[in-house]
Amino acid sequence: MPSLKLVIAPLIAVVGLAVASPVLAQSLSPLEKSGLTPSDKKAFRLQVGNPYDHKMTFVLVPLKPDYQTPIDGVVVKPAKLTMAPGFTRPVIVTFDIDPTKKERTIALCVMPAALDGPILPRVCGRYTGRMAGAGG
């Protein structure tokens, strides 16, 4: 049976490396929000952040709540932004609400515009607008 020190020492080293090298990803906040609107349009002010150690360009892609399907009737300003390391910037997402449905939920994803590798990190949030008087 191996010594307890031989088992614990490598485990502590692995945990130490995991804590010392956090995985970075762009940020989007808040990740979920809902709100009332008196009209058939809803807007949210969101924050996009760059945690990387170099300047990055990000694209903001509006999708259906399944996080996969492109969606119409959504405007993101700016839809593409470049930020210095450690900075955040506000973006405004505006979308139409079908008056017959009185509510609409969309997803918004933030992705690096250009990144090498097989995995493209993205951060997505869900946003719901409800027309006033729709039971929200």
DSSP file (Angstrom, degrees, kcal/mol; ACC not computed):
  #  RESIDUE AA STRUCTURE BP1 BP2  ACC     N-H-->O    O-->H-N    N-H-->O    O-->H-N    TCO  KAPPA ALPHA  PHI   PSI    X-CA   Y-CA   Z-CA
    1    1 A M              0   0    0      0, 0.0     3,-0.1     0, 0.0     0, 0.0   0.000 360.0 360.0 360.0 127.8    0.0    0.0    0.0
    2    2 A P        -     0   0    0      0, 0.0     5,-0.1     0, 0.0     0, 0.0  -0.275 360.0 -94.5 -68.6 152.9    1.5    3.4   -1.0
    3    3 A S     >  -     0   0    0      1,-0.1     4,-1.1     3,-0.0     3,-0.4  -0.305  27.7-122.7 -62.8 147.1    2.3    5.9    1.6
    4    4 A L  H  > S+     0   0    0      1,-0.2     4,-2.6     2,-0.2     3,-0.3   0.848 113.0  57.8 -60.9 -35.0   -0.3    8.5    2.2
    5    5 A K  H  > S+     0   0    0      1,-0.2     4,-2.2     2,-0.2    -1,-0.2   0.864 101.8  54.7 -64.5 -36.2    2.2   11.2    1.4
    6    6 A L  H  4 S+     0   0    0     -3,-0.4    -1,-0.2     1,-0.2    -2,-0.2   0.777 114.2  41.2 -69.3 -25.8    2.8    9.7   -2.1
    7    7 A V  H  X S+     0   0    0     -4,-1.1     4,-1.0    -3,-0.3    -2,-0.2   0.872 118.3  43.4 -86.4 -42.4   -0.9    9.9   -2.8
    8    8 A I  H  X S+     0   0    0     -4,-2.6     4,-2.6     1,-0.2     5,-0.2   0.873 103.7  63.4 -75.7 -37.7   -1.7   13.3   -1.3
    9    9 A A  H  X S+     0   0    0     -4,-2.2     4,-2.0    -5,-0.2    -1,-0.2   0.925 106.0  43.2 -57.8 -49.7    1.3   15.2   -2.7
   10   10 A P  H  > S+     0   0    0      0, 0.0     4,-2.3     0, 0.0    -1,-0.2   0.879 113.1  54.2 -64.6 -33.7    0.4   14.9   -6.4
   11   11 A L  H  X S+     0   0    0     -4,-1.0     4,-2.3     1,-0.2    -2,-0.2   0.919 108.7  47.9 -64.6 -42.8   -3.2   15.6   -5.6
   12   12 A I  H  X S+     0   0    0     -4,-2.6     4,-2.5     1,-0.2    -1,-0.2   0.889 110.5  52.6 -64.3 -39.1   -2.2   18.9   -3.9
   13   13 A A  H  X S+     0   0    0     -4,-2.0     4,-2.1    -5,-0.2    -2,-0.2   0.916 110.2  47.4 -63.2 -43.0    0.0   19.8   -6.8
   14   14 A V  H  X S+     0   0    0     -4,-2.3     4,-2.1     2,-0.2    -2,-0.2   0.919 113.2  47.8 -65.5 -43.7   -2.8   19.3   -9.3
   15   15 A V  H  X S+     0   0    0     -4,-2.3     4,-2.1     1,-0.2    -2,-0.2   0.903 110.4  53.3 -63.8 -40.7   -5.2   21.3   -7.2
   16   16 A G  H  X S+     0   0    0     -4,-2.5     4,-2.3     1,-0.2    -1,-0.2   0.897 109.0  48.5 -61.6 -41.4   -2.6   24.1   -6.9
   17   17 A L  H  X S+     0   0    0     -4,-2.1     4,-1.5     2,-0.2    -1,-0.2   0.893 109.7  52.6 -65.9 -39.2   -2.2   24.3  -10.6
   18   18 A A  H  < S+     0   0    0     -4,-2.1    -2,-0.2     1,-0.2    -1,-0.2   0.893 113.7  42.9 -64.1 -39.0   -5.9   24.4  -11.2
   19   19 A V  H  < S+     0   0    0     -4,-2.1    -1,-0.2     1,-0.2    -2,-0.2   0.871 113.6  51.7 -73.9 -37.0   -6.3   27.3   -8.8
   20   20 A A  H  < S+     0   0    0     -4,-2.3    -2,-0.2     1,-0.2    -1,-0.2   0.718 112.6  45.1 -75.1 -21.2   -3.2   29.2  -10.0
   21   21 A S  S  < S-     0   0    0     -4,-1.5    -1,-0.2    -5,-0.1     3,-0.0  -0.653  78.0-171.1-125.4  76.9   -4.2   29.1  -13.7
   22   22 A P        -     0   0    0      0, 0.0     2,-0.4     0, 0.0    -3,-0.1  -0.309  30.4-108.8 -67.6 150.1   -7.9   30.0  -14.0
   23   23 A V        -     0   0    0     -5,-0.1     2,-0.3     1,-0.0    -2,-0.0  -0.670  35.7-144.7 -78.7 127.0   -9.7   29.6  -17.3
   24   24 A L        +     0   0    0     -2,-0.4     2,-0.3    -3,-0.0    28,-0.0  -0.707  25.9 163.7 -95.6 145.2  -10.4   33.0  -18.8
   25   25 A A        -     0   0    0     -2,-0.3    97,-0.0    96,-0.0    24,-0.0  -0.976  43.3 -94.6-152.9 149.6  -13.4   33.8  -20.8
   26   26 A Q        -     0   0    0     -2,-0.3     2,-0.3    24,-0.1    24,-0.2  -0.192  46.4-127.5 -57.8 158.5  -15.1   37.1  -21.9
   27   27 A S  E     -A   49   0A   0     22,-1.9    22,-1.9    96,-0.0     2,-0.4  -0.839  23.2-174.2-117.1 153.7  -17.8   38.2  -19.6
   28   28 A L  E     -A   48   0A   0     -2,-0.3    20,-0.2    20,-0.2    96,-0.1  -0.977  25.4-131.8-140.7 125.1  -21.4   39.3  -20.1
   29   29 A S  E    S+A   47   0A   0     18,-2.3    18,-2.8    -2,-0.4     2,-0.1  -0.999  78.2  20.6-142.9 145.4  -23.5   40.6  -17.3
   30   30 A P        -     0   0    0      0, 0.0    -1,-0.2     0, 0.0     3,-0.1   0.671  67.9-162.5 -72.7 161.7  -26.1   40.2  -16.2
   31   31 A L  S    S+     0   0    0      1,-0.2    95,-2.4    -2,-0.1     2,-0.3   0.640  78.8  26.0 -84.1 -14.6  -26.5   36.7  -17.7
   32   32 A E  E     +d  126   0B   0     93,-0.2     2,-0.3     2,-0.0    -1,-0.2  -0.980  69.8 155.8-149.0 135.6  -30.3   36.7  -17.2
   33   33 A K  E     -d  127   0B   0     93,-1.8    95,-2.4    -2,-0.3     2,-0.3  -0.986  13.9-172.6-157.3 147.9  -32.7   39.6  -16.9
   34   34 A S  E     +d  128   0B   0     -2,-0.3     2,-0.3    93,-0.2    95,-0.2  -0.968  13.6 163.8-138.8 157.2  -36.4   40.3  -17.5
   35   35 A G  E     -d  129   0B   0     93,-1.8    95,-2.4    -2,-0.3     2,-0.2  -0.987  32.5-105.1-169.1 160.0  -38.4   43.5  -17.5
   36   36 A L  E     -d  130   0B   0     -2,-0.3    95,-0.2    93,-0.2    -2,-0.0  -0.554  27.0-170.2 -89.1 154.2  -41.6   45.2  -18.4
   37   37 A T  E     -d  131   0B   0     93,-2.0    95,-3.0    -2,-0.2     5,-0.1  -0.993  25.2-142.0-141.2 143.8  -42.0   47.6  -21.3
   38   38 A P  S    S+     0   0    0      0, 0.0     2,-0.2     0, 0.0    93,-0.1   0.559  87.9  40.6 -80.6  -6.4  -45.0   49.9  -22.1
   39   39 A S  S    S-     0   0    0      2,-0.5    93,-0.2    -3,-0.0    -2,-0.1  -0.481 101.0 -88.2-124.9-165.8  -44.5   49.3  -25.9
   40   40 A D  S    S+     0   0    0     -2,-0.2    57,-3.1    91,-0.1     2,-0.4   0.135 102.8  76.4 -96.1  20.1  -43.7   46.4  -28.2
   41   41 A K  E     - B   0  96A   0     55,-0.2    -2,-0.5    57,-0.0     2,-0.4  -0.979  58.3-170.5-128.6 143.5  -40.0   47.0  -27.9
   42   42 A K  E     - B   0  95A   0     53,-2.4    53,-2.7    -2,-0.4     2,-0.4  -0.992   2.0-170.2-133.2 142.5  -37.6   46.1  -25.0
   43   43 A A  E     - B   0  94A   0     -2,-0.4     2,-0.4    51,-0.2    51,-0.2  -0.978   2.9-168.0-132.0 145.3  -34.0   47.2  -24.4
   44   44 A F  E     - B   0  93A   0     49,-2.4    49,-2.4    -2,-0.4     2,-0.6  -0.987  17.1-139.7-129.6 143.0  -31.4   46.0  -21.9
   45   45 A R  E     + B   0  92A   0     -2,-0.4     2,-0.3    47,-0.2    47,-0.2  -0.916  32.1 178.2-100.4 120.7  -28.1   47.6  -21.1
   46   46 A L  E     - B   0  91A   0     45,-2.9    45,-2.5    -2,-0.6     2,-0.4  -0.755  23.8-128.2-120.3 164.8  -25.5   44.9  -20.6
   47   47 A Q  E     -AB  29  90A   0    -18,-2.8   -18,-2.3    -2,-0.3     2,-0.4  -0.964  14.7-165.0-118.3 131.4  -21.8   44.8  -19.8
   48   48 A V  E     -AB  28  89A   0     41,-2.7    41,-2.6    -2,-0.4     2,-0.3  -0.952  13.9-164.9-112.9 134.3  -19.2   42.9  -21.8
   49   49 A G  E     -AB  27  88A   0    -22,-1.9   -22,-1.9    -2,-0.4    39,-0.2  -0.889  19.0-145.7-124.4 152.7  -15.7   42.4  -20.3
   50   50 A N        +     0   0    0     37,-2.5    36,-2.7    -2,-0.3    37,-0.3  -0.916  19.9 170.6-115.1 101.8  -12.3   41.4  -21.6
   51   51 A P        +     0   0    0      0, 0.0    -1,-0.1     0, 0.0   -25,-0.1   0.518  46.4 108.0 -87.6  -4.8  -10.4   39.4  -18.9
   52   52 A Y  S    S-     0   0    0      2,-0.1    34,-0.4     1,-0.1     4,-0.1  -0.189  79.2-119.1 -70.6 165.6   -7.6   38.4  -21.3
   53   53 A D  S    S+     0   0    0     32,-0.1     2,-0.3     2,-0.1    -1,-0.1   0.210  92.4  46.4 -91.6  15.8   -4.1   39.9  -21.0
   54   54 A H  S    S-     0   0    0     30,-0.1    32,-0.2    29,-0.1    -2,-0.1  -0.962 100.9 -74.3-149.0 164.7   -4.2   41.4  -24.5
   55   55 A K        -     0   0    0     -2,-0.3     2,-0.3    30,-0.1    29,-0.2  -0.361  53.3-172.2 -61.9 137.3   -6.6   43.5  -26.7
   56   56 A M  E     -E   83   0B   0     27,-2.1    27,-2.8    -4,-0.1     2,-0.5  -0.971  20.5-143.1-134.9 148.4   -9.5   41.4  -28.0
   57   57 A T  E     -E   82   0B   0     -2,-0.3    56,-3.3    25,-0.2    57,-0.5  -0.948  22.8-169.1-109.7 132.6  -12.3   41.9  -30.5
   58   58 A F  E     -EF  81 112B   0     23,-3.2    23,-2.4    -2,-0.5     2,-0.4  -0.904  12.0-149.3-121.3 148.3  -15.7   40.3  -29.6
   59   59 A V  E     -EF  80 111B   0     52,-2.9    52,-2.4    -2,-0.3     2,-0.5  -0.917  10.9-144.2-112.9 145.6  -18.9   39.8  -31.6
   60   60 A L  E     - F   0 110B   0     19,-2.8    50,-0.2    -2,-0.4    16,-0.1  -0.948  17.1-168.3-112.7 121.3  -22.3   39.8  -30.1
   61   61 A V  E     - F   0 109B   0     48,-2.9    48,-2.4    -2,-0.5     2,-0.3  -0.933  12.0-145.4-118.1 115.8  -24.7   37.3  -31.7
   62   62 A P  E     + F   0 108B   0      0, 0.0     9,-0.9     0, 0.0     2,-0.3  -0.625  29.4 170.0 -79.5 137.4  -28.5   37.3  -30.9
   63   63 A L  E     -GF  70 107B   0     44,-2.8    44,-2.9    -2,-0.3     8,-0.0  -0.876  39.0 -89.4-137.8 167.2  -30.1   33.9  -30.9
   64   64 A K    >   -     0   0    0      5,-2.9     3,-2.4    -2,-0.3     4,-0.2  -0.331  58.4 -91.5 -68.4 165.4  -33.3   32.1  -30.0
   65   65 A P  T 3  S+     0   0    0      0, 0.0    -1,-0.1     0, 0.0    41,-0.1   0.585 123.2  74.3 -61.2  -7.8  -33.5   30.9  -26.4
   66   66 A D  T 3  S-     0   0    0      3,-0.1    40,-0.0    41,-0.1    -2,-0.0   0.514 102.8-130.1 -80.1  -2.8  -32.0   27.5  -27.6
   67   67 A Y  S <  S+     0   0    0     -3,-2.4    -1,-0.0     2,-0.2    39,-0.0   0.657  91.9  67.1  64.5  19.2  -28.7   29.3  -28.0
   68   68 A Q  S    S+     0   0    0     -4,-0.2    -1,-0.1     1,-0.2     0, 0.0   0.615  75.0  79.0-132.8 -35.4  -28.2   27.9  -31.5
   69   69 A T  S    S-     0   0    0     -5,-0.1    -5,-2.9     1,-0.1    -2,-0.2  -0.695  76.3-120.3 -92.6 127.6  -30.8   29.4  -33.9
   70   70 A P  B     -G   63   0B   0      0, 0.0     2,-0.3     0, 0.0    -7,-0.2  -0.232  32.3-150.2 -58.1 154.7  -30.3   32.9  -35.4
   71   71 A I        -     0   0    0     -9,-0.9     3,-0.3    36,-0.1     2,-0.2  -0.961   5.1-141.1-134.8 147.0  -33.1   35.3  -34.6
   72   72 A D  S    S+     0   0    0     -2,-0.3    24,-0.1     1,-0.2     3,-0.1  -0.579  76.9  44.2 -99.4 165.8  -34.7   38.3  -36.3
   73   73 A G  S    S+     0   0    0      1,-0.2    23,-1.9    -2,-0.2     2,-0.4   0.729  84.1 115.8  76.1  22.4  -36.0   41.6  -34.8
   74   74 A V  E     -C   95   0A   0     -3,-0.3     2,-0.4    21,-0.2    21,-0.2  -0.988  42.3-169.5-126.9 133.3  -32.9   42.1  -32.5
   75   75 A V  E     -C   94   0A   0     19,-3.0    19,-2.8    -2,-0.4     2,-0.5  -0.986   1.3-168.3-122.6 130.2  -30.4   44.9  -32.6
   76   76 A V  E     -C   93   0A   0     -2,-0.4     3,-0.2    17,-0.2    17,-0.2  -0.978  18.4-134.9-118.3 125.9  -27.2   44.9  -30.6
   77   77 A K  E    S+C   92   0A   0     15,-2.6    15,-2.5    -2,-0.5     2,-0.1  -0.975  94.5  16.2-128.7 119.9  -25.2   48.1  -30.5
   78   78 A P  S    S-     0   0    0      0, 0.0    -1,-0.4     0, 0.0     3,-0.1   0.647  75.9-175.5 -78.8 151.8  -22.3   47.8  -30.9
   79   79 A A  S    S+     0   0    0     -3,-0.2   -19,-2.8     1,-0.2     2,-0.3   0.604  78.9  31.0 -85.4 -13.3  -22.5   44.3  -32.4
   80   80 A K  E    S+E   59   0B   0    -21,-0.2     2,-0.3    -4,-0.1   -21,-0.2  -0.986  74.1 173.8-143.9 132.7  -18.7   44.1  -32.5
   81   81 A L  E     -E   58   0B   0    -23,-2.4   -23,-3.2    -2,-0.3     2,-0.5  -0.996  22.4-147.2-144.9 149.8  -16.3   45.7  -30.1
   82   82 A T  E     -E   57   0B   0     -2,-0.3     2,-0.4   -25,-0.3   -25,-0.2  -0.954  24.1-176.9-115.3 131.3  -12.6   45.8  -29.4
   83   83 A M  E     -E   56   0B   0    -27,-2.8   -27,-2.1    -2,-0.5     3,-0.1  -0.956  25.5-119.9-132.9 147.7  -11.4   46.2  -25.8
   84   84 A A    >   -     0   0    0     -2,-0.4     3,-1.7   -29,-0.2   -34,-0.2  -0.344  57.0 -72.6 -71.9 162.1   -8.2   46.6  -23.9
   85   85 A P  T 3  S+     0   0    0      0, 0.0    -1,-0.2     0, 0.0   -32,-0.1  -0.322 118.3  12.0 -59.8 137.0   -7.3   43.9  -21.3
   86   86 A G  T 3  S+     0   0    0    -36,-2.7     2,-0.2   -34,-0.4   -33,-0.1   0.460  99.5 124.5  79.4   0.8   -9.3   44.2  -18.1
   87   87 A F    <   -     0   0    0     -3,-1.7   -37,-2.5   -37,-0.3     2,-0.3  -0.589  43.0-158.2 -95.4 156.2  -11.9   46.7  -19.6
   88   88 A T  E     -B   49   0A   0    -39,-0.2   -39,-0.2    -2,-0.2    -4,-0.1  -0.930   6.3-167.0-125.4 155.1  -15.7   46.4  -19.8
   89   89 A R  E     -B   48   0A   0    -41,-2.6   -41,-2.7    -2,-0.3     2,-0.2  -0.998  21.4-117.7-140.8 143.1  -18.0   48.2  -22.1
   90   90 A P  E     -B   47   0A   0      0, 0.0     2,-0.3     0, 0.0   -43,-0.2  -0.547  27.9-172.7 -78.1 147.0  -21.8   48.7  -22.1
   91   91 A V  E     -B   46   0A   0    -45,-2.5   -45,-2.9    -2,-0.2     2,-0.5  -0.959  15.1-139.7-131.3 153.7  -23.9   47.3  -25.0
   92   92 A I  E     -BC  45  77A   0    -15,-2.5   -15,-2.6    -2,-0.3     2,-0.5  -0.966  12.1-167.0-116.1 126.6  -27.5   47.8  -25.7
   93   93 A V  E     -BC  44  76A   0    -49,-2.4   -49,-2.4    -2,-0.5     2,-0.4  -0.964   9.4-176.9-112.8 127.8  -29.7   45.0  -27.0
   94   94 A T  E     +BC  43  75A   0    -19,-2.8   -19,-3.0    -2,-0.5     2,-0.3  -0.972   3.7 176.3-124.9 136.3  -33.1   46.0  -28.3
   95   95 A F  E     -BC  42  74A   0    -53,-2.7   -53,-2.4    -2,-0.4   -21,-0.2  -0.989  27.6-116.0-143.6 153.8  -35.8   43.6  -29.5
   96   96 A D  E     -B   41   0A   0    -23,-1.9     2,-0.4    -2,-0.3   -55,-0.2  -0.539  21.9-150.2 -82.5 148.4  -39.4   43.6  -30.8
   97   97 A I        -     0   0    0    -57,-3.1     7,-0.1    -2,-0.2    33,-0.0  -0.988  21.5-120.9-119.8 128.7  -42.2   41.8  -28.9
   98   98 A D    >>  -     0   0    0     -2,-0.4     4,-2.2     5,-0.2     3,-1.6  -0.560  19.3-143.9 -67.0 117.6  -45.1   40.4  -30.8
   99   99 A P  T 34 S+     0   0    0      0, 0.0    -1,-0.2     0, 0.0    32,-0.0   0.758  98.5  57.7 -59.1 -24.8  -48.2   42.3  -29.3
  100  100 A T  T 34 S+     0   0    0      1,-0.2    -2,-0.1     2,-0.1    -3,-0.0   0.755 114.1  37.4 -76.5 -22.2  -50.3   39.1  -29.6
  101  101 A K  T <4 S-     0   0    0     -3,-1.6    -1,-0.2     2,-0.0    -3,-0.0   0.700  87.7-155.9 -99.5 -24.2  -47.9   37.2  -27.5
  102  102 A K     <  +     0   0    0     -4,-2.2    29,-2.7    28,-0.1     2,-0.3   0.424  67.5  62.8  66.6  -0.6  -47.0   40.0  -25.0
  103  103 A E  E     - H   0 130B   0     -5,-0.4     2,-0.3    27,-0.2    -5,-0.2  -0.996  54.9-178.5-153.8 147.4  -43.6   38.4  -24.1
  104  104 A R  E     - H   0 129B   0     25,-2.2    25,-2.7    -2,-0.3     2,-0.4  -0.977   8.2-162.0-150.5 137.0  -40.4   37.5  -25.8
  105  105 A T  E     + H   0 128B   0     -2,-0.3     2,-0.3    23,-0.2    23,-0.2  -0.967  15.4 176.2-117.9 134.4  -37.2   35.8  -24.7
  106  106 A I  E     - H   0 127B   0     21,-2.7    21,-2.7    -2,-0.4     2,-0.3  -0.856  21.3-135.1-127.5 165.1  -33.9   36.0  -26.6
  107  107 A A  E     -FH  63 126B   0    -44,-2.9   -44,-2.8    -2,-0.3     2,-0.4  -0.908  13.2-162.6-115.6 151.1  -30.4   34.8  -26.0
  108  108 A L  E     -FH  62 125B   0     17,-2.1    17,-2.2    -2,-0.3     2,-0.4  -0.993   6.2-165.1-134.7 127.5  -27.3   36.9  -26.6
  109  109 A C  E     -FH  61 124B   0    -48,-2.4   -48,-2.9    -2,-0.4     2,-0.5  -0.911   8.9-153.1-116.4 141.4  -23.8   35.3  -27.0
  110  110 A V  E     +FH  60 123B   0     13,-2.8    13,-1.9    -2,-0.4   -50,-0.2  -0.956  24.4 169.6-111.1 125.9  -20.4   37.1  -26.8
  111  111 A M  E     -F   59   0B   0    -52,-2.4   -52,-2.9    -2,-0.5    11,-0.2  -0.973  40.9 -99.0-135.7 148.1  -17.6   35.4  -28.8
  112  112 A P  E     -F   58   0B   0      0, 0.0   -54,-0.3     0, 0.0     3,-0.2  -0.439  29.4-137.0 -61.1 139.9  -14.1   36.3  -29.7
  113  113 A A  S    S+     0   0    0    -56,-3.3     2,-0.4     1,-0.3   -55,-0.1   0.862  89.1  12.6 -68.9 -35.4  -14.0   37.5  -33.3
  114  114 A A  S    S+     0   0    0    -57,-0.5     2,-0.3     2,-0.0    -1,-0.3  -0.950  72.7 153.2-146.5 121.3  -10.9   35.6  -34.2
  115  115 A L        -     0   0    0     -2,-0.4     2,-0.2    -3,-0.2     0, 0.0  -0.967  34.8-129.9-150.0 130.8   -9.3   32.9  -32.1
  116  116 A D        +     0   0    0     -2,-0.3     3,-0.1     2,-0.0    -2,-0.0  -0.519  63.2  60.1 -79.9 148.6   -7.2   29.9  -33.1
  117  117 A G  S    S-     0   0    0     -2,-0.2    -2,-0.1     1,-0.1     0, 0.0  -0.412  89.1 -81.5 121.6 165.7   -8.0   26.4  -31.9
  118  118 A P  S    S+     0   0    0      0, 0.0     2,-0.5     0, 0.0    -1,-0.1   0.659 108.3  64.9 -77.9 -16.1  -10.8   23.9  -32.1
  119  119 A I        -     0   0    0     -3,-0.1     0, 0.0     2,-0.0     0, 0.0  -0.938  62.5-165.1-115.2 124.0  -12.8   25.4  -29.2
  120  120 A L        -     0   0    0     -2,-0.5     2,-0.1    -9,-0.0    -3,-0.1  -0.908  21.0-139.5-105.8 108.0  -14.4   28.9  -29.6
  121  121 A P        +     0   0    0      0, 0.0     2,-0.3     0, 0.0   -95,-0.1  -0.386  26.2 175.5 -69.3 142.1  -15.4   30.1  -26.1
  122  122 A R        -     0   0    0    -11,-0.2     2,-0.4    -2,-0.1   -11,-0.2  -0.992  21.4-152.4-143.2 151.0  -18.7   31.9  -25.8
  123  123 A V  E     - H   0 110B   0    -13,-1.9   -13,-2.8    -2,-0.3     2,-0.3  -0.993  21.1-171.0-122.9 129.9  -20.7   33.4  -23.0
  124  124 A C  E     - H   0 109B   0     -2,-0.4     2,-0.3   -15,-0.2   -15,-0.2  -0.910   8.5-171.3-127.0 149.6  -24.5   33.6  -23.4
  125  125 A G  E     - H   0 108B   0    -17,-2.2   -17,-2.1    -2,-0.3     2,-0.4  -0.887  18.5-128.8-131.5 165.4  -27.3   35.1  -21.5
  126  126 A R  E     -dH  32 107B   0    -95,-2.4   -93,-1.8    -2,-0.3     2,-0.4  -0.952  21.0-172.4-119.0 136.0  -31.1   35.1  -21.6
  127  127 A Y  E     -dH  33 106B   0    -21,-2.7   -21,-2.7    -2,-0.4     2,-0.4  -0.993   3.0-166.0-134.8 130.5  -33.3   38.2  -21.7
  128  128 A T  E     -dH  34 105B   0    -95,-2.4   -93,-1.8    -2,-0.4     2,-0.4  -0.959   1.2-166.3-122.1 129.7  -37.1   38.4  -21.5
  129  129 A G  E     -dH  35 104B   0    -25,-2.7   -25,-2.2    -2,-0.4     2,-0.4  -0.939   5.9-169.2-112.3 136.7  -39.3   41.4  -22.2
  130  130 A R  E     -dH  36 103B   0    -95,-2.4   -93,-2.0    -2,-0.4     2,-0.3  -0.986  23.2-123.3-125.8 134.5  -42.9   41.6  -21.2
  131  131 A M  E >   -d   37   0B   0    -29,-2.7     3,-1.5    -2,-0.4     5,-0.3  -0.560  41.8 -99.1 -72.4 137.2  -45.4   44.1  -22.3
  132  132 A A  T 3  S+     0   0    0    -95,-3.0    -1,-0.1     1,-0.3   -30,-0.0  -0.260 110.9  29.5 -56.6 139.8  -47.0   46.0  -19.4
  133  133 A G  T 3  S+     0   0    0     -3,-0.1    -1,-0.3     1,-0.0    -2,-0.1   0.544  87.3 111.5  85.3   7.4  -50.4   44.6  -18.5
  134  134 A A  S <  S-     0   0    0     -3,-1.5    -2,-0.1   -32,-0.1    -3,-0.1   0.149 100.3 -94.5 -99.5  19.0  -49.4   41.1  -19.7
  135  135 A G              0   0    0     -5,-0.1    -3,-0.1     1,-0.0    -4,-0.0   0.705 360.0 360.0  80.8  19.3  -49.4   39.6  -16.2
  136  136 A G              0   0    0     -5,-0.3    -4,-0.1  -101,-0.0  -100,-0.1   0.421 360.0 360.0 -97.8 360.0  -45.7   40.1  -15.7
